[in-house]
Amino acid sequence: MLDAVAFAGGTAAAELLEAVRILRELNATGSPKVPDDAPTRFVTRPRALTVTG
């Protein structure tokens, strides 16, 4: 799915774009291990997911 979408952004999105690149690589190789140095600064506090319907 990630390969079907082109992501772009400025300097502020650099870490997020790197994380997407890493996810693409993990998907392509089937690896379940996220690198220890993967960017995470863009991650905010966890939020509850509400599903309706």
Kinemage of the C-alpha trace (Angstrom):
@kinemage 1
@onewidth
@group {chain A} dominant
@subgroup {mainchain}
@vectorlist {calphas} color= white
{ca met a 1} P 0.000 0.000 0.000
{ca leu a 2} L 2.804 2.456 0.822
{ca asp a 3} L 4.319 1.955 -2.619
{ca ala a 4} L 1.092 3.130 -4.220
{ca val a 5} L 1.352 6.602 -2.673
{ca ala a 6} L 4.061 9.208 -3.231
{ca phe a 7} L 4.805 11.195 -0.100
{ca ala a 8} L 6.526 14.587 -0.155
{ca gly a 9} L 7.215 17.306 2.353
{ca gly a 10} L 9.546 20.026 3.403
{ca thr a 11} L 12.208 20.080 6.080
{ca ala a 12} L 9.643 19.696 8.857
{ca ala a 13} L 8.490 16.384 7.386
{ca ala a 14} L 11.972 14.881 6.932
{ca glu a 15} L 11.713 12.441 9.867
{ca leu a 16} L 8.229 11.331 8.872
{ca leu a 17} L 9.352 10.741 5.292
{ca glu a 18} L 12.330 8.722 6.564
{ca ala a 19} L 9.961 6.626 8.684
{ca val a 20} L 7.790 5.950 5.620
{ca arg a 21} L 10.917 4.910 3.684
{ca ile a 22} L 11.821 2.494 6.499
{ca leu a 23} L 8.280 1.065 6.523
{ca arg a 24} L 8.467 0.519 2.772
{ca glu a 25} L 11.741 -1.347 3.215
{ca leu a 26} L 10.310 -3.466 6.042
{ca asn a 27} L 7.293 -4.338 3.904
{ca ala a 28} L 9.473 -5.244 0.930
{ca thr a 29} L 11.788 -7.485 2.937
{ca gly a 30} L 9.160 -8.912 5.290
{ca ser a 31} L 11.260 -7.881 8.263
{ca pro a 32} L 9.300 -7.366 11.502
{ca lys a 33} L 12.152 -5.478 13.241
{ca val a 34} L 12.059 -1.700 13.223
{ca pro a 35} L 15.596 -0.297 13.443
{ca asp a 36} L 16.567 1.043 16.861
{ca asp a 37} L 17.471 4.379 15.282
{ca ala a 38} L 14.178 4.795 13.411
{ca pro a 39} L 12.823 8.343 13.703
{ca thr a 40} L 10.072 8.779 16.281
{ca arg a 41} L 10.035 12.500 17.077
{ca phe a 42} L 6.915 13.023 14.942
{ca val a 43} L 4.928 10.523 17.080
{ca thr a 44} L 2.526 12.211 19.470
{ca arg a 45} L 1.042 10.782 22.625
{ca pro a 46} L -1.198 7.759 22.148
{ca arg a 47} L -4.878 8.448 21.611
{ca ala a 48} L -7.849 6.231 22.127
{ca leu a 49} L -9.320 4.818 18.955
{ca thr a 50} L -13.073 4.991 18.725
{ca val a 51} L -14.798 2.793 16.185
{ca thr a 52} L -18.448 3.395 15.442
{ca gly a 53} L -20.801 1.683 13.117
